[in-house]
Amino acid sequence: MDIAERAERSIQQDFHHSIWSKFDKAIMNYNLINAGDKIAVCVSGGKDSMLMAKLFQELSRHSRVPFGLVFLVMDPGYSPENRYLIEKNAKSLAIPITVFETDIFRSVFNVNKNPCFLCSKMRRGHLYSKARELGCNKIALGHHFDDVIETTLMSMLYGGQIRTMLPKLKSENFDGMEIIRPMYLIREAEIIRWSEFNELRFLRCACRFTENNDNYEENNSKREEIKRLIAELKKTNPQVEMNIFKSVENVDLNAVAGFKYKKEKHSFLEFF
C-alpha cells in the first residue's frame, strides 16, 4: 500500500469519526459547498492544509453535489528545502498541486511594523487573484477548531473585542469570492495524530523571514500563551473548549453593552 492509499484509508477508517465526519458536518451545517462551485484548496505545506486537500479529494469521490477543485500552492519565497518538501509530500499523497510564485517574503523583509500582518494580507490578495484567474469562486483555508477558539480568546484578551473566525465569509475586495473553512470542527490533536499515524512530516513554519524576527516570536508566543491558558482551564472544566466555541454562537444582545453591525457601532442605550 502506497502513502496516498494509506492516508486515504486512514481518513475513512481510523479517523472516520474524529476527522472525516466533522469535515462533512461542517460542510453541511455551514453550507460551504454548492453545485457548480470551483474551489481553490490552499495548500501551504503544513499538516492542516495537506490533510484538507486529502479530505477534499475524498469528498469529490463521494459527493452527489458536482464541484471542481484546484489544489493551489503559493510560493511567497520559500527556501529550496521547503519548496522541495511541499512538492515531495504532494506527490507522495497524490495531490495534483498548482504552484505559482510571488516575492512576498522579500517585499516584507525590511518592514518593521506588523510585517506578519502585511505578509498575510498580501498572501490573501495573491491567492484571491490567482483563484479568480483559474475560474474559482471559493478559497478553502485549513483553519481548525483550536484556531477558532484561540482566536476568539486572543481578540478578547489582546484586542478588547469579541471576534472569531467564521466558517465562511465573503470577500470585500473580490466580488463573488468566498473563503470557506471546512476543518472548522476538527481538533488539532486529531490532525497531529493523523500525520503521525501515516508517518508524514510536514512544514511547521515555512517562512524564512519569521525565523529570526522578534515581532513574529512575540505574536507566536501570545498564541502559545492562549494554548497554555486553555489547557490549564481544562483541568478543572473539561467543557471549557466547547464553551468558548459556543460562546460566539450564543451572543445575547440583551446582555452586551455594545456591538457592531456592518461597521456601524450600536449601544445598549438605543434599546433601553
C-alpha positions in Angstrom: 0.0 0.0 0.0 1.5 3.4 -1.0 1.5 6.5 1.1 -1.5 8.1 -0.6 -3.6 5.0 -0.4 -2.8 4.5 3.3 -3.6 8.2 4.1 -6.9 7.9 2.3 -7.9 4.7 4.0 -7.0 6.1 7.4 -9.3 9.0 6.8 -12.3 6.7 6.2 -11.4 4.1 8.8 -9.1 5.0 11.7 -10.1 8.7 11.7 -13.7 8.5 10.3 -15.3 9.9 13.4 -12.7 12.4 14.6 -11.8 13.9 11.2 -14.0 12.8 8.2 -17.4 13.1 10.0 -16.5 16.5 11.3 -15.3 17.7 7.9 -18.6 16.5 6.4 -20.6 18.0 9.2 -19.0 21.5 8.8 -19.7 21.4 5.1 -23.4 20.5 5.7 -24.0 22.7 8.7 -22.5 25.9 7.3 -23.5 25.2 3.6 -19.9 25.5 2.4 -20.2 23.9 -1.0 -22.9 24.3 -3.6 -23.4 22.7 -7.0 -21.1 24.3 -9.6 -18.5 25.7 -7.2 -14.9 25.6 -8.2 -12.8 25.7 -5.0 -9.2 26.7 -4.7 -7.9 24.5 -1.9 -5.0 26.5 -0.5 -2.0 24.2 0.4 0.7 25.9 2.4 2.6 22.7 3.1 1.7 22.3 6.7 -0.3 19.4 8.3 -3.6 21.2 8.3 -3.7 22.2 4.6 -2.3 18.8 3.4 -5.0 16.9 5.3 -7.6 19.3 4.0 -6.5 18.6 0.4 -6.9 14.8 1.0 -10.4 15.4 2.6 -11.5 17.3 -0.5 -10.3 14.5 -2.7 -12.3 12.0 -0.7 -15.3 14.3 -0.8 -15.1 14.7 -4.6 -15.3 10.9 -4.9 -18.4 10.5 -2.8 -20.3 13.8 -3.1 -23.6 14.0 -5.1 -23.0 17.7 -5.5 -20.8 18.4 -8.5 -17.9 20.8 -7.8 -14.4 21.4 -9.1 -11.1 21.6 -7.3 -7.8 23.3 -7.7 -5.0 22.5 -5.2 -3.3 25.8 -5.1 0.2 26.4 -3.7 1.6 29.9 -3.5 5.3 30.1 -3.1 6.0 33.5 -1.5 9.7 32.9 -1.4 10.2 29.5 0.2 13.7 28.2 0.7 14.6 25.4 -1.8 14.4 22.9 1.0 10.8 23.9 2.0 9.7 24.1 -1.6 11.0 20.6 -2.2 9.2 19.2 0.9 5.9 20.6 -0.2 6.2 19.2 -3.7 7.5 15.8 -2.3 4.6 15.5 0.1 2.1 16.5 -2.6 3.5 13.8 -4.9 3.5 11.2 -2.2 -0.1 11.9 -1.3 -1.2 12.1 -4.9 -2.3 15.7 -4.6 -2.0 17.4 -8.1 -0.9 20.9 -6.9 -0.8 24.0 -9.0 2.1 26.2 -7.9 2.6 29.9 -8.6 5.3 32.2 -7.3 5.4 35.6 -5.7 8.1 37.7 -4.0 6.1 38.5 -0.8 8.8 37.4 1.7 11.3 39.8 0.0 8.7 42.6 0.0 8.1 42.4 3.8 11.7 41.6 4.8 12.5 45.2 5.7 9.1 46.1 7.2 9.5 46.8 10.9 5.9 47.4 11.9 3.4 44.5 11.7 5.3 42.5 9.0 3.3 39.4 9.6 0.0 41.3 9.2 1.2 42.8 5.9 2.5 39.4 4.7 -0.8 37.8 5.5 -2.7 40.5 3.7 -0.5 40.2 0.6 -0.8 36.4 0.6 -4.5 36.6 0.7 -4.7 39.1 -2.1 -2.4 37.0 -4.3 -4.5 33.9 -3.6 -7.7 35.6 -4.5 -6.3 36.9 -7.7 -4.8 33.5 -8.8 -8.0 31.7 -7.7 -10.1 34.0 -9.8 -7.7 33.6 -12.8 -8.3 29.9 -12.5 -12.0 30.3 -12.5 -12.6 29.6 -8.8 -15.3 31.2 -6.8 -14.3 29.9 -3.3 -11.0 29.6 -1.4 -10.7 26.9 1.2 -8.4 27.5 4.2 -7.2 24.9 6.7 -8.1 26.6 10.0 -9.4 24.1 12.6 -11.4 24.1 15.8 -8.4 25.1 18.0 -7.6 28.0 15.7 -11.1 29.3 16.2 -11.2 29.2 20.0 -7.7 30.6 20.3 -8.5 33.5 18.0 -11.7 34.2 20.0 -9.7 34.5 23.3 -6.9 36.4 21.7 -9.3 39.0 20.3 -10.8 39.4 23.8 -7.6 39.5 25.9 -5.4 41.4 23.4 -7.8 43.2 21.1 -10.5 44.3 23.5 -13.3 42.9 21.3 -15.3 39.8 20.6 -14.4 38.4 17.2 -13.8 34.9 15.9 -13.1 33.1 12.7 -16.2 32.4 10.7 -16.7 29.2 8.8 -17.3 31.2 5.6 -17.2 34.8 4.6 -17.5 37.0 1.5 -14.5 38.8 0.1 -14.7 42.6 0.5 -12.4 43.3 -2.5 -13.2 40.4 -4.9 -16.9 40.3 -5.8 -18.3 36.8 -5.9 -15.4 35.2 -4.0 -15.8 33.5 -0.6 -13.5 32.0 2.0 -14.6 28.7 3.5 -13.1 26.8 6.4 -14.2 23.2 6.2 -12.0 22.0 9.0 -13.8 24.3 11.4 -14.9 21.4 13.7 -11.7 19.3 13.6 -9.4 19.3 16.6 -5.7 19.9 16.1 -4.8 16.9 18.2 -6.5 14.7 15.7 -4.7 16.3 12.8 -1.4 15.6 14.5 -2.5 12.0 15.2 -3.3 11.5 11.5 0.1 12.8 10.5 1.9 10.6 12.9 -0.2 7.6 12.1 0.8 7.9 8.4 4.4 8.8 9.3 4.2 12.1 7.4 6.4 15.1 8.0 5.1 18.5 7.0 6.3 22.1 7.2 5.9 23.8 10.6 6.9 27.3 9.6 7.9 27.8 6.0 8.8 31.5 6.3 12.5 32.3 6.3 11.7 35.9 7.4 10.0 34.9 10.7 12.7 32.6 11.8 14.8 35.5 13.1 12.0 38.1 13.6 11.3 39.2 17.2 7.9 40.6 16.4 6.8 37.2 15.0 8.1 35.4 18.1 6.2 37.8 20.3 2.9 37.2 18.3 3.5 33.5 18.2 4.2 33.4 22.0 0.8 35.0 22.5 -1.0 32.2 20.8 1.1 29.7 22.8 0.1 31.5 25.9 -3.5 31.2 25.0 -3.0 27.5 24.3 -1.5 27.1 27.8 -4.3 29.1 29.3 -7.0 26.9 27.7 -5.1 23.7 28.8 -4.9 25.0 32.4 -8.6 25.9 32.5 -9.5 22.4 31.0 -8.0 20.8 34.1 -10.9 22.0 36.2 -13.5 22.4 33.4 -13.4 19.7 30.7 -16.0 21.6 28.7 -14.1 24.9 28.5 -13.0 24.5 24.9 -16.5 23.8 23.6 -17.9 26.6 25.8 -15.5 29.0 24.2 -16.5 27.8 20.8 -20.2 28.0 21.5 -20.0 31.4 23.2 -19.8 33.3 19.8 -22.8 31.3 18.6 -24.9 32.3 21.6 -24.3 36.0 21.9 -27.2 37.6 23.8 -27.5 41.2 22.5 -29.7 42.0 25.5 -26.7 41.5 27.8 -23.9 43.3 26.0 -23.1 47.0 26.3 -22.4 47.5 22.6 -21.9 45.8 19.3 -21.0 46.5 15.7 -23.1 45.6 12.7 -21.8 46.3 9.1 -19.1 48.5 10.7 -21.7 50.7 12.5 -21.4 50.8 16.2 -24.5 50.4 18.5 -25.1 50.9 22.2 -27.5 49.0 24.5 -28.9 52.5 25.3 -30.6 52.5 21.9 -32.9 49.8 23.1 -33.1 50.8 26.8 
